Amino acid sequence: MIYRVDLHIHSNATKGAPSSIEELVRAARRAGLDAIAITDRDRCTPVPIEMRGVLLIPGCEVTTLGGHILGVFLERPLDFIRLRRHGLPTADEAVLEIHRCGGLAILAHPFTDKNANPALFPIRPDAVETISARAALRRSDANEQALLWATAHQRPQVGTSNAYSPIEVGNAYTEIACRRLSRSLLKEALDLGHCRPVSVRNTSNTICGYANLTQAKRSGNLRSVIISAASLGICTLKDLTPKIPAFKKSKCAKNKMAKKQSSKKTK
């Protein structure tokens, strides 16, 4: 059987994410997903095994010196105090802690930062996020670079939404092949590389703006609401503004320069 799994979703335990687990589960059902992983930032949020027919996978997203590492299929929470005893952990330290807690470690959206340093990536993650629905918001070729890295290092590939709001859930997901829907069998199949990333749509700036506004409204802080509403307007303009290729810009610039030189000669 092939199961559709979104391995990177944030609940309201993550700053900037407004939705409860139940809201995210309803969104997963609408998107036709079989399972989702709740991967809040630097914390392990408890989840039931199943809710409304959707399998829930315990996880977290760890901030490291080498970027973000997802821990999924965790059997127990990570010891963040020990992990951060000397400050931010290295990516490999995070991978070791995830493995110690029974989980699999996924290198998450590794090239969203334009200054990403592959030398700081984990030596051997269990998988690499090569399709992230939010990645292109920060760097247009982020997913392509992740695919090249995963291919070069022969690592299994996954797709995720990195959702901060229900409307984003399932924008990208992973197809995992196993005989039955269960945490243990999905984990085993992912570890063996019986998976394939799938992209549905990229998350827009506008959707991110809506998530921030929803969070602000729920906080009840009027100042935050006003700032988030203004930010939403800017996000919408970004999506509506056509991107002019660099070669067109340079061509226009050359034409303007030629006209100026021509007018000078005429004078």
KOLLO-238198 format. One record per residue: residue number from 1; residue in three letters; z, x, y of N, C-alpha, C in turn. Coordinates in steps of 0.05 Angstrom, whole numbers, plus 5000, padded with zeros to 4 digits. Layout:
// KOLLO-238198
ATOM,n,res,nzz,nxx,nyy,cazz,caxx,cayy,czz,cxx,cyy
ATOM,NUM,ALA,Z,X,Y,Z,X,Y,Z,X,Y
...
END
This chain:
// KOLLO-238198
ATOM,n,res,nzz,nxx,nyy,cazz,caxx,cayy,czz,cxx,cyy
ATOM,1,MET,5000,5017,4976,5000,5000,5000,5000,5017,5025
ATOM,2,ILE,4987,5007,5046,4987,5021,5072,5005,5005,5091
ATOM,3,TYR,5024,5019,5103,5043,5007,5121,5039,5018,5149
ATOM,4,ARG,5042,5001,5169,5039,5008,5197,5066,5013,5209
ATOM,5,VAL,5070,5038,5219,5097,5046,5228,5095,5060,5255
ATOM,6,ASP,5111,5050,5274,5113,5063,5300,5138,5080,5300
ATOM,7,LEU,5135,5106,5300,5158,5125,5296,5171,5135,5321
ATOM,8,HIS,5165,5123,5344,5176,5133,5369,5179,5110,5390
ATOM,9,ILE,5202,5098,5390,5208,5075,5407,5236,5078,5419
ATOM,10,HIS,5238,5072,5445,5264,5074,5459,5276,5047,5465
ATOM,11,SER,5301,5044,5459,5316,5020,5465,5331,5024,5492
ATOM,12,ASN,5346,5004,5500,5361,5006,5525,5383,5027,5525
ATOM,13,ALA,5386,5041,5503,5405,5063,5502,5393,5088,5515
ATOM,14,THR,5367,5088,5520,5353,5109,5534,5350,5102,5563
ATOM,15,LYS,5356,5120,5582,5353,5115,5610,5324,5108,5616
ATOM,16,GLY,5320,5086,5631,5293,5078,5638,5280,5059,5619
ATOM,17,ALA,5293,5054,5596,5282,5035,5576,5299,5009,5577
ATOM,18,PRO,5288,4986,5584,5304,4963,5589,5309,4944,5565
ATOM,19,SER,5298,4949,5542,5297,4929,5521,5317,4933,5499
ATOM,20,SER,5327,4911,5489,5345,4912,5466,5329,4917,5440
ATOM,21,ILE,5343,4924,5419,5329,4928,5394,5316,4902,5384
ATOM,22,GLU,5329,4880,5388,5318,4854,5380,5292,4848,5395
ATOM,23,GLU,5291,4854,5421,5266,4850,5436,5244,4868,5425
ATOM,24,LEU,5251,4893,5418,5231,4911,5407,5221,4903,5380
ATOM,25,VAL,5239,4891,5364,5231,4881,5338,5212,4858,5341
ATOM,26,ARG,5217,4840,5359,5198,4817,5364,5171,4828,5372
ATOM,27,ALA,5171,4849,5389,5145,4861,5397,5131,4873,5373
ATOM,28,ALA,5147,4886,5356,5135,4898,5332,5122,4877,5314
ATOM,29,ARG,5134,4855,5311,5122,4833,5295,5096,4823,5308
ATOM,30,ARG,5096,4821,5334,5071,4812,5348,5049,4832,5344
ATOM,31,ALA,5056,4858,5343,5037,4879,5340,5028,4883,5311
ATOM,32,GLY,5041,4869,5293,5033,4871,5264,5044,4896,5251
ATOM,33,LEU,5066,4907,5261,5078,4931,5249,5097,4923,5227
ATOM,34,ASP,5099,4941,5207,5117,4937,5185,5144,4950,5189
ATOM,35,ALA,5145,4971,5205,5170,4986,5210,5168,5000,5237
ATOM,36,ILE,5192,5004,5249,5193,5020,5273,5218,5038,5272
ATOM,37,ALA,5216,5061,5286,5238,5080,5288,5250,5078,5316
ATOM,38,ILE,5276,5074,5319,5289,5074,5345,5298,5103,5350
ATOM,39,THR,5285,5115,5370,5289,5144,5376,5298,5148,5404
ATOM,40,ASP,5322,5140,5410,5333,5143,5437,5337,5172,5444
ATOM,41,ARG,5336,5178,5470,5337,5205,5479,5365,5217,5476
ATOM,42,ASP,5367,5238,5460,5391,5254,5456,5415,5237,5447
ATOM,43,ARG,5410,5217,5431,5431,5201,5419,5420,5186,5395
ATOM,44,CYS,5437,5181,5376,5429,5167,5351,5440,5138,5353
ATOM,45,THR,5423,5119,5359,5431,5091,5361,5432,5078,5333
ATOM,46,PRO,5454,5066,5326,5456,5053,5299,5436,5030,5297
ATOM,47,VAL,5423,5027,5275,5405,5004,5270,5410,4992,5243
ATOM,48,PRO,5405,4966,5240,5407,4954,5213,5383,4962,5197
ATOM,49,ILE,5384,4957,5171,5361,4965,5154,5336,4948,5161
ATOM,50,GLU,5341,4923,5167,5318,4905,5172,5326,4884,5192
ATOM,51,MET,5306,4874,5208,5311,4853,5227,5285,4837,5230
ATOM,52,ARG,5287,4811,5225,5263,4793,5228,5239,4803,5212
ATOM,53,GLY,5244,4815,5189,5223,4823,5171,5211,4851,5178
ATOM,54,VAL,5223,4864,5198,5214,4891,5206,5234,4912,5196
ATOM,55,LEU,5225,4932,5182,5243,4953,5173,5250,4971,5196
ATOM,56,LEU,5275,4978,5199,5284,4995,5221,5292,5023,5211
ATOM,57,ILE,5282,5043,5224,5286,5071,5216,5305,5085,5237
ATOM,58,PRO,5327,5096,5228,5345,5109,5247,5334,5136,5256
ATOM,59,GLY,5336,5141,5282,5324,5166,5292,5336,5173,5319
ATOM,60,CYS,5324,5193,5331,5331,5202,5358,5309,5221,5368
ATOM,61,GLU,5310,5226,5394,5291,5246,5406,5309,5267,5419
ATOM,62,VAL,5306,5292,5409,5323,5314,5418,5308,5331,5439
ATOM,63,THR,5321,5335,5462,5311,5352,5483,5317,5381,5476
ATOM,64,THR,5297,5398,5475,5301,5427,5467,5286,5445,5487
ATOM,65,LEU,5291,5471,5484,5277,5490,5501,5247,5490,5495
ATOM,66,GLY,5239,5480,5472,5211,5479,5464,5199,5451,5466
ATOM,67,GLY,5211,5434,5482,5201,5406,5484,5218,5387,5469
ATOM,68,HIS,5206,5364,5462,5221,5343,5449,5215,5342,5419
ATOM,69,ILE,5236,5339,5403,5233,5337,5374,5245,5310,5365
ATOM,70,LEU,5229,5295,5350,5239,5270,5339,5252,5275,5313
ATOM,71,GLY,5275,5263,5309,5288,5262,5283,5286,5234,5272
ATOM,72,VAL,5273,5230,5249,5270,5203,5238,5280,5203,5209
ATOM,73,PHE,5287,5179,5200,5298,5175,5173,5325,5190,5170
ATOM,74,LEU,5340,5190,5192,5366,5203,5191,5386,5189,5173
ATOM,75,GLU,5401,5204,5158,5421,5192,5141,5448,5191,5155
ATOM,76,ARG,5452,5207,5176,5476,5207,5192,5469,5218,5220
ATOM,77,PRO,5485,5212,5240,5479,5221,5267,5480,5251,5270
ATOM,78,LEU,5464,5262,5288,5464,5290,5294,5490,5297,5308
ATOM,79,ASP,5499,5321,5305,5523,5332,5319,5513,5345,5345
ATOM,80,PHE,5510,5328,5366,5499,5339,5391,5518,5358,5405
ATOM,81,ILE,5544,5355,5400,5563,5374,5412,5559,5402,5401
ATOM,82,ARG,5556,5404,5375,5551,5430,5362,5524,5441,5369
ATOM,83,LEU,5504,5422,5370,5477,5430,5376,5474,5442,5404
ATOM,84,ARG,5491,5432,5423,5488,5441,5450,5511,5460,5459
ATOM,85,ARG,5523,5473,5440,5547,5489,5447,5539,5513,5465
ATOM,86,HIS,5514,5521,5465,5505,5543,5482,5484,5533,5502
ATOM,87,GLY,5484,5507,5507,5464,5496,5525,5442,5482,5509
ATOM,88,LEU,5418,5479,5520,5396,5466,5506,5390,5482,5480
ATOM,89,PRO,5387,5468,5458,5380,5483,5433,5351,5491,5433
ATOM,90,THR,5344,5510,5416,5316,5516,5411,5304,5494,5394
ATOM,91,ALA,5278,5493,5393,5265,5473,5376,5272,5477,5347
ATOM,92,ASP,5274,5501,5338,5281,5506,5310,5310,5499,5303
ATOM,93,GLU,5328,5502,5322,5355,5494,5318,5357,5463,5315
ATOM,94,ALA,5341,5449,5331,5340,5420,5329,5329,5411,5302
ATOM,95,VAL,5308,5425,5292,5296,5419,5266,5317,5423,5244
ATOM,96,LEU,5331,5445,5245,5352,5450,5225,5373,5429,5225
ATOM,97,GLU,5382,5420,5249,5403,5399,5251,5392,5372,5240
ATOM,98,ILE,5367,5366,5246,5355,5341,5235,5354,5342,5205
ATOM,99,HIS,5346,5365,5194,5345,5368,5165,5373,5366,5153
ATOM,100,ARG,5392,5377,5166,5420,5376,5157,5430,5347,5155
ATOM,101,CYS,5419,5330,5172,5427,5302,5173,5408,5285,5156
ATOM,102,GLY,5392,5298,5140,5375,5283,5121,5349,5272,5131
ATOM,103,GLY,5342,5280,5156,5318,5269,5168,5293,5287,5167
ATOM,104,LEU,5271,5277,5178,5247,5293,5182,5244,5298,5212
ATOM,105,ALA,5233,5322,5218,5230,5331,5246,5201,5330,5254
ATOM,106,ILE,5195,5316,5276,5168,5312,5286,5166,5325,5314
ATOM,107,LEU,5147,5342,5317,5141,5354,5344,5128,5332,5361
ATOM,108,ALA,5143,5323,5382,5133,5300,5397,5117,5309,5422
ATOM,109,HIS,5095,5295,5426,5077,5299,5449,5079,5328,5460
ATOM,110,PRO,5072,5348,5445,5079,5376,5452,5064,5386,5477
ATOM,111,PHE,5042,5374,5484,5027,5385,5507,5026,5367,5531
ATOM,112,THR,5045,5348,5534,5045,5332,5558,5053,5348,5582
ATOM,113,ASP,5069,5369,5579,5076,5387,5600,5053,5407,5603
ATOM,114,LYS,5042,5410,5627,5020,5428,5631,5028,5457,5627
ATOM,115,ASN,5055,5462,5629,5065,5489,5625,5076,5493,5597
ATOM,116,ALA,5069,5476,5578,5079,5477,5551,5073,5505,5539
ATOM,117,ASN,5094,5516,5525,5091,5542,5513,5093,5540,5483
ATOM,118,PRO,5071,5542,5469,5071,5539,5440,5089,5559,5426
ATOM,119,ALA,5095,5581,5439,5113,5601,5427,5141,5590,5423
ATOM,120,LEU,5148,5569,5438,5174,5557,5436,5175,5533,5418
ATOM,121,PHE,5152,5525,5407,5151,5503,5388,5165,5511,5362
ATOM,122,PRO,5174,5491,5346,5186,5498,5320,5165,5512,5302
ATOM,123,ILE,5175,5530,5285,5157,5545,5268,5143,5526,5248
ATOM,124,ARG,5158,5507,5237,5145,5490,5217,5158,5462,5218
ATOM,125,PRO,5149,5445,5238,5159,5418,5238,5147,5402,5214
ATOM,126,ASP,5160,5380,5208,5151,5364,5185,5125,5349,5191
ATOM,127,ALA,5120,5344,5217,5096,5330,5226,5093,5335,5256
ATOM,128,VAL,5069,5328,5266,5063,5331,5295,5052,5305,5305
ATOM,129,GLU,5062,5297,5329,5052,5273,5342,5025,5280,5355
ATOM,130,THR,5003,5274,5343,4977,5280,5354,4964,5257,5369
ATOM,131,ILE,4976,5233,5366,4968,5211,5383,4993,5199,5395
ATOM,132,SER,4996,5202,5421,5019,5190,5435,5007,5173,5457
ATOM,133,ALA,5014,5147,5457,5001,5129,5476,5008,5135,5505
ATOM,134,ARG,5030,5149,5510,5038,5156,5538,5029,5184,5546
ATOM,135,ALA,5019,5200,5528,5013,5228,5533,4993,5232,5556
ATOM,136,ALA,4972,5216,5556,4951,5219,5576,4959,5213,5605
ATOM,137,LEU,4982,5200,5608,4992,5194,5635,4998,5220,5650
ATOM,138,ARG,5007,5241,5635,5015,5266,5648,4994,5288,5644
ATOM,139,ARG,4979,5286,5623,4958,5307,5618,4936,5295,5601
ATOM,140,SER,4912,5294,5612,4890,5279,5599,4883,5290,5571
ATOM,141,ASP,4886,5316,5567,4878,5328,5541,4902,5333,5523
ATOM,142,ALA,4925,5321,5529,4949,5327,5513,4946,5321,5484
ATOM,143,ASN,4935,5298,5477,4931,5292,5448,4911,5310,5435
ATOM,144,GLU,4890,5317,5449,4870,5335,5437,4883,5363,5431
ATOM,145,GLN,4899,5373,5449,4913,5398,5445,4932,5397,5422
ATOM,146,ALA,4946,5374,5420,4965,5370,5398,4950,5370,5371
ATOM,147,LEU,4927,5357,5370,4911,5356,5346,4902,5384,5338
ATOM,148,LEU,4894,5400,5357,4885,5428,5351,4908,5444,5339
ATOM,149,TRP,4932,5441,5351,4956,5456,5342,4963,5447,5313
ATOM,150,ALA,4964,5421,5309,4971,5410,5282,4951,5419,5261
ATOM,151,THR,4926,5419,5268,4905,5428,5249,4908,5458,5243
ATOM,152,ALA,4912,5474,5263,4915,5502,5259,4939,5509,5242
ATOM,153,HIS,4961,5493,5245,4985,5499,5230,4988,5481,5205
ATOM,154,GLN,4967,5467,5199,4966,5450,5174,4990,5432,5172
ATOM,155,ARG,4996,5417,5193,5018,5399,5193,5009,5370,5192
ATOM,156,PRO,5023,5352,5178,5016,5323,5178,5016,5312,5207
ATOM,157,GLN,4999,5292,5211,4996,5281,5238,5006,5252,5239
ATOM,158,VAL,5019,5245,5261,5028,5218,5265,5019,5208,5292
ATOM,159,GLY,5019,5181,5294,5013,5168,5320,5037,5151,5328
ATOM,160,THR,5044,5150,5353,5067,5135,5363,5061,5123,5391
ATOM,161,SER,5076,5103,5397,5073,5091,5424,5090,5105,5445
ATOM,162,ASN,5113,5117,5436,5133,5127,5455,5141,5105,5474
ATOM,163,ALA,5144,5081,5464,5148,5057,5480,5175,5057,5494
ATOM,164,TYR,5174,5049,5520,5198,5044,5536,5201,5014,5542
ATOM,165,SER,5182,4998,5534,5182,4969,5538,5168,4955,5515
ATOM,166,PRO,5174,4930,5511,5162,4915,5488,5132,4915,5488
ATOM,167,ILE,5120,4913,5512,5091,4911,5513,5077,4936,5504
ATOM,168,GLU,5092,4958,5502,5080,4984,5493,5081,4987,5463
ATOM,169,VAL,5099,4973,5450,5103,4976,5421,5077,4972,5406
ATOM,170,GLY,5070,4992,5390,5046,4989,5374,5021,4999,5388
ATOM,171,ASN,5023,5009,5413,4999,5020,5426,4987,5043,5410
ATOM,172,ALA,5004,5056,5394,4994,5075,5374,5015,5074,5352
ATOM,173,TYR,5006,5080,5328,5024,5079,5305,5014,5097,5283
ATOM,174,THR,5029,5098,5261,5021,5115,5238,5017,5097,5213
ATOM,175,GLU,4995,5101,5200,4992,5088,5174,5003,5106,5152
ATOM,176,ILE,5022,5095,5137,5035,5111,5116,5030,5097,5089
ATOM,177,ALA,5021,5113,5070,5014,5102,5043,5037,5107,5024
ATOM,178,CYS,5048,5086,5014,5069,5088,4993,5069,5061,4977
ATOM,179,ARG,5083,5061,4955,5080,5038,4937,5097,5014,4945
ATOM,180,ARG,5117,5018,4962,5134,4996,4971,5146,5003,4998
ATOM,181,LEU,5152,4982,5014,5164,4987,5041,5194,4992,5039
ATOM,182,SER,5202,5017,5041,5230,5024,5042,5233,5050,5058
ATOM,183,ARG,5256,5055,5068,5260,5080,5083,5255,5105,5066
ATOM,184,SER,5265,5105,5042,5263,5129,5025,5234,5134,5017
ATOM,185,LEU,5219,5113,5011,5191,5117,5003,5173,5124,5027
ATOM,186,LEU,5178,5113,5050,5163,5120,5074,5169,5149,5081
ATOM,187,LYS,5194,5157,5080,5201,5185,5085,5187,5204,5066
ATOM,188,GLU,5188,5198,5041,5175,5215,5021,5145,5218,5026
ATOM,189,ALA,5132,5195,5032,5103,5195,5037,5096,5211,5062
ATOM,190,LEU,5112,5208,5083,5108,5223,5108,5111,5253,5103
ATOM,191,ASP,5131,5260,5088,5137,5288,5082,5114,5300,5066
ATOM,192,LEU,5101,5285,5050,5079,5294,5033,5052,5294,5049
ATOM,193,GLY,5053,5282,5073,5028,5281,5089,5010,5257,5082
ATOM,194,HIS,5021,5237,5069,5006,5213,5063,5006,5194,5087
ATOM,195,CYS,4995,5203,5109,4997,5188,5134,4973,5194,5152
ATOM,196,ARG,4968,5175,5170,4945,5178,5188,4952,5166,5215
ATOM,197,PRO,4947,5180,5238,4953,5169,5264,4932,5149,5273
ATOM,198,VAL,4940,5128,5286,4921,5107,5295,4926,5101,5325
ATOM,199,SER,4905,5101,5341,4908,5095,5369,4897,5067,5374
ATOM,200,VAL,4912,5050,5388,4903,5023,5395,4894,5023,5425
ATOM,201,ARG,4912,5033,5442,4906,5036,5470,4925,5056,5483
ATOM,202,ASN,4917,5068,5505,4935,5085,5520,4952,5068,5538
ATOM,203,THR,4977,5076,5542,4994,5061,5560,4986,5068,5589
ATOM,204,SER,4985,5047,5605,4976,5050,5633,5000,5057,5651
ATOM,205,ASN,4993,5067,5675,5014,5072,5695,5028,5046,5703
ATOM,206,THR,5012,5024,5704,5023,4998,5712,5045,4988,5692
ATOM,207,ILE,5039,4992,5666,5059,4984,5646,5085,5000,5649
ATOM,208,CYS,5082,5026,5655,5106,5043,5659,5121,5033,5684
ATOM,209,GLY,5106,5025,5704,5119,5014,5728,5134,4989,5723
ATOM,210,TYR,5123,4971,5706,5136,4946,5699,5162,4952,5684
ATOM,211,ALA,5161,4972,5666,5185,4978,5651,5208,4987,5670
ATOM,212,ASN,5200,5004,5690,5220,5014,5709,5231,4991,5726
ATOM,213,LEU,5214,4972,5734,5223,4949,5750,5241,4931,5734
ATOM,214,THR,5235,4926,5709,5252,4910,5692,5279,4922,5689
ATOM,215,GLN,5280,4948,5685,5305,4963,5683,5322,4960,5708
ATOM,216,ALA,5308,4962,5731,5322,4960,5757,5333,4932,5761
ATOM,217,LYS,5318,4911,5754,5327,4884,5756,5352,4879,5740
ATOM,218,ARG,5352,4889,5716,5375,4885,5698,5400,4900,5707
ATOM,219,SER,5395,4922,5723,5418,4937,5733,5432,4922,5756
ATOM,220,GLY,5417,4903,5769,5429,4888,5791,5431,4904,5817
ATOM,221,ASN,5419,4928,5818,5420,4944,5842,5396,4938,5859
ATOM,222,LEU,5400,4926,5883,5378,4918,5900,5361,4941,5909
ATOM,223,ARG,5374,4963,5916,5359,4987,5925,5340,4997,5903
ATOM,224,SER,5350,4997,5878,5333,5006,5855,5310,4987,5851
ATOM,225,VAL,5315,4961,5855,5294,4941,5852,5272,4945,5872
ATOM,226,ILE,5280,4950,5898,5260,4954,5919,5244,4980,5914
ATOM,227,ILE,5257,5001,5906,5243,5026,5900,5224,5023,5877
ATOM,228,SER,5234,5009,5856,5217,5005,5832,5193,4987,5837
ATOM,229,ALA,5197,4967,5855,5175,4949,5862,5153,4965,5877
ATOM,230,ALA,5162,4983,5896,5143,4999,5910,5129,5018,5891
ATOM,231,SER,5144,5029,5873,5132,5048,5853,5112,5034,5835
ATOM,232,LEU,5117,5008,5829,5098,4993,5813,5072,4990,5828
ATOM,233,GLY,5073,4985,5854,5049,4983,5870,5033,5009,5869
ATOM,234,ILE,5046,5031,5871,5033,5057,5869,5020,5062,5842
ATOM,235,CYS,5035,5054,5821,5025,5057,5793,5000,5040,5789
ATOM,236,THR,5000,5016,5800,4976,4998,5798,4952,5010,5812
ATOM,237,LEU,4957,5021,5836,4935,5034,5851,4923,5057,5835
ATOM,238,LYS,4941,5073,5821,4931,5095,5805,4912,5086,5784
ATOM,239,ASP,4919,5063,5771,4902,5052,5750,4876,5041,5761
ATOM,240,LEU,4877,5030,5785,4853,5018,5797,4834,5038,5810
ATOM,241,THR,4845,5060,5818,4829,5081,5832,4811,5095,5812
ATOM,242,PRO,4785,5094,5816,4767,5107,5797,4770,5137,5800
ATOM,243,LYS,4769,5151,5777,4771,5180,5777,4743,5192,5780
ATOM,244,ILE,4739,5207,5801,4713,5219,5806,4711,5246,5793
ATOM,245,PRO,4693,5250,5775,4691,5277,5762,4688,5299,5782
ATOM,246,ALA,4698,5323,5774,4698,5345,5792,4670,5353,5800
ATOM,247,PHE,4650,5351,5782,4623,5360,5788,4611,5342,5809
ATOM,248,LYS,4619,5316,5810,4608,5298,5830,4620,5305,5857
ATOM,249,LYS,4646,5312,5857,4658,5320,5882,4645,5345,5894
ATOM,250,SER,4641,5365,5876,4629,5390,5886,4600,5385,5895
ATOM,251,LYS,4586,5366,5883,4559,5360,5891,4559,5347,5918
ATOM,252,CYS,4578,5329,5923,4580,5316,5949,4587,5336,5970
ATOM,253,ALA,4605,5355,5963,4613,5375,5983,4589,5393,5990
ATOM,254,LYS,4572,5399,5970,4548,5416,5975,4529,5401,5993
ATOM,255,ASN,4525,5375,5989,4507,5359,6005,4516,5358,6034
ATOM,256,LYS,4543,5354,6038,4554,5354,6065,4549,5380,6079
ATOM,257,MET,4554,5402,6064,4550,5429,6076,4521,5433,6083
ATOM,258,ALA,4503,5424,6066,4474,5427,6072,4466,5412,6097
ATOM,259,LYS,4477,5387,6100,4471,5371,6123,4481,5384,6149
ATOM,260,LYS,4505,5396,6147,4516,5409,6171,4499,5433,6179
ATOM,261,GLN,4491,5449,6159,4474,5472,6165,4447,5464,6177
ATOM,262,SER,4436,5441,6167,4410,5431,6176,4412,5422,6205
ATOM,263,SER,4434,5408,6211,4438,5398,6239,4442,5421,6258
ATOM,264,LYS,4455,5442,6250,4459,5466,6267,4432,5479,6274
ATOM,265,LYS,4414,5481,6253,4388,5493,6257,4371,5477,6276
ATOM,266,THR,4374,5450,6274,4358,5432,6291,4366,5435,6320
ATOM,267,LYS,4393,5438,6324,4403,5442,6351,4393,5469,6363
END
